[in-house]
Structure formats: structure tokens, C-alpha cells
Amino acid sequence: MRATGLGRHLIFGAPHYQTAITPLVNSPPSSTRAVIAVLTSIWSGLVLTEQLSNNILPLTLRRFTENAGIIGLILAINPAFGFIVQPVVGILSDRIWTPLGRRRFFLVVCAPIVAGALWLMPHADSFWQVVVLVVVFQLFQDVLWGSEHPLMADMLPPEKRPLAKAFTTSSGQLVTFLFLQVGMGFALVRHGEGIFYVVAAAGHLGLVALPAMFLKEKPVIPLERPRLTLRRYVTDITQEPILRRFMLLAFTQAICFSVITGFVVLFAVQTAGIGRDEFGRAWSLQAVPVLFAAIPLGMLIERVPKSWALAAGYATMLAACLVGISAHSVDAFYVIALLFGIGWVLVEVTQKPFFSEYLPRDLVGQISGAYNVCFALGRTVALAGGGLLIAALGNNYRVIWVVAFVFGVVSAWLSTRIPDVRYLKQRNERLPT
């Protein structure tokens, strides 16, 4: 028998629809700390390559073509793979067991492939060589993201997930700060783009593949479910209103954030006339709020409805967009970066742990993969559609702030439509009878 109301089963704990709000493991504190440490390392390695994709790859492509439409289409390769790769990885990793475990298998095998493609990037001397290498490293980068996303719900109880997300977010933003401030602010001028690809390759080996070996996954006993078909796959997502809203939120969030992160460096260099090193130093300020606020937020987020925290994050993003629309100097970029960082950390620390509470226990990878499909669709629309829109407007990158503002408004509204069931239940339990 299938559940027909996710919120009802969360409250009454119906055994035929167990969700990830119930811990998959009962880990002692030391085990929890070890899991968080490994997840933090893996996240850092993946973020390093994402920063390269956002800030260095567009500059590399610009050496071969200045057409924003072509650049946007190539940047969209990453999220386009997400449509197929991440849901397949999610489904497979729910159902297989290898000597390396489930999710760990993909992390250990694919990270060296990404590292090899990244190491070869500085040696590519033609446009099509670059495109082939981008296809390879983005394909397997998507496999890695599809393997990483379910791990938090797999290995940590729900009350530990916001804190774990805070640690991974802080580490990721430390990587971002060093990448932008030290890398783009100084190393780019002195050593060129090639050094970034080499460092990212080393990061995949040392921060992703090696630490993943220490994950102690356990097989999950599958519940009785109908045979998985395309129709069943869609039904597992769409039959629950809360999951439908999260899927739509993933789509709108991806457009809001990705149209900025994908093109902001070209907006700075080409439209605003700011130097690459000046941009790197200014944009690195986005990491500062995260470094100082992520872990305290991870501790405090359990005390407020998560929908409020999400709405506040998107509202801050809207303020960043308003400044960006009229930005002409590097000083404006410091303000944009600060507001962007505050909004981003509120959303990042809250949204994924919040979503993970509504995942069926035995379908964590499958539903996480569907969420990633929606996010990938949003990123593809932002990068491919955004690039074509910019090209149609005469390579005027200022339009990215308008697009981000519109989808930020939609995201803030959607956030208010998702109830925090666990918070409401805990609040009701504290009320006097």
C-alpha cells in the first residue's frame, strides 16, 4: 500500500512509507564527527571544480569565441548531463552493493577521471579539444554530485544535518574565498589559467577520492514497492504536494543563482569594465558571511521554521540583484558579493537539509536524483537561455540581474508554501496540554 499524504505519515510514522526524517543510522558522536569530516572534504573538492567552471572556464572559452550564446551553451553541458546522469546514479546507488559500497563506489571511481580531464585542459590548443575535455569532466562531475547528495540523508540523523550542511558550506566557501582572493586576485595574473586546472585535478584526488574510502556505508533493506517505471518514477515525486513544491523550488533557485554565477565574471570584465584581478578580490567577499555565519546558522536553524529562513535568504538575493542592475564600479561588486553571500548561506544551510526530511527511506538516491534533475533543468535554462538572451541584447551581460530578480521572487514565494512539519510537531509538544 502506498502512502497518499506525506505530511500525515511524517507525523504518525506510518511503517509503509518510512522517510528520512527517521535516522538511517544511530551514530555515536565520534562517528557523526567522522562522517561530517568526510562529507566536508568531498564537498570542498567538488566546490573547487565548480568555482573553476564558474570563473575560469568562461575565460578559457572566451579565448576561442566571444559569442555569449556559444559560451552559454558549452557552460550548460554540466547541468544538461544532470538530466540523465544524476537520476540514474541516484537510482543505481539505491539498489546496488559493491565491495566499495553504494555511493562510495562512484566517488572513488569517477573522481580520478575528472582529475585526468582537468589536468589535460591546459594542454588543449583547439576549441574542439576544450569542448571534448569539458564534456568528460562535466559528465563525471555530475556523477560525483549525484553520489554526494544522498550521503547526508543516508548517514546522519535529521537533527545533525543542518550542522553538517553548515560545515560543508563553510568549507566550500573557504575554498571559494581562496580561489577568488588568492587565485584570481594574484595567481591568475602571474601564472595564467592553467594552474587552476592542475589544482582542481589534485583536489579531486586528495579531497574526494581518498576521503571517500573512509565512508562506512551500510546496506539498506528495501521496502516492498511496485516495479520502477518512468510513470512510477514521476509518481514517486508528484504524488506528494510538499515534494512537488521542493522540485519547483530547485528549478527556480537554480535559475536565480546560476544566471549570476555563470556570467558574473563576464559581466564584470566585459560590461562593467573591471579587471579580472579586481573582480576576484571583490567577488571573494561573498565567502566572508558564510565563513562566519554558516556554523552558527546550522546550530540555530532548528529553532525557527525553515521556510522563514529560506524566504529571508531569497529576499537578500533580491537586494543583491537590485545593486547589480546599476553596478558600474568595483565598489558595487563588494556590496553585491556581501549580499549574495548572506543570501546564499541562508538558502544553502537550510534548503537541502529541509528537503532531506521528506525523503522516503529506501528512495533517498532516487528522489534526490529527481531533485537534481529539476536543479539541472534550471541551470540549463539559466546558462543556455541566459547566454542566448545576452547575445540577443548585443552581449549586454547586465540582463542577468533582471532574470535573477524575477526567479528570486518566485523562489521566495515558494519557500513560504512549504510547511516545516517537524518544527511544528516539536513546537506543539512543548505547548502545555
ABEGO torsion letter per residue (X at the ends): XBBABAAAAAAAGBAABBBAABBABBBBAAAAAAAAAAAAAAAAAAAAAAAAAAAAAAAAAAAABABAAAAAAAAAAAAAAAAAAAAAAAAAAAABBBAAEBAAAAAAAAAAAAAAAAAAAAABABAAAAAAAAAAAAAAAAAAAAAAAAAAAAABBAAAAAAAAAAAAAAAAAAAAAAAAAAAAAAAAAAEAAAAAAAAAAAAAAAAAAAAAABBBBBBBBBBBBBBBAAAAAAAAAABAAAAAAAAAAAAAAAAAAAAAAAAAAAAAAAAGBBAAAAAAAAAAAAAAAAAAAAAAAAAAAABBAAAAAAAAAAAAAAAAAAAAABABAAAAAAAAAAAAAAAAAAAAAAAAAAAAABBAAAAAAAAAAAAAAAAAAAAAAAAAAAAAAAAAGGBAAAAAAAAAAAAAAAAAAAAABBBAAAAAAAAAABBX
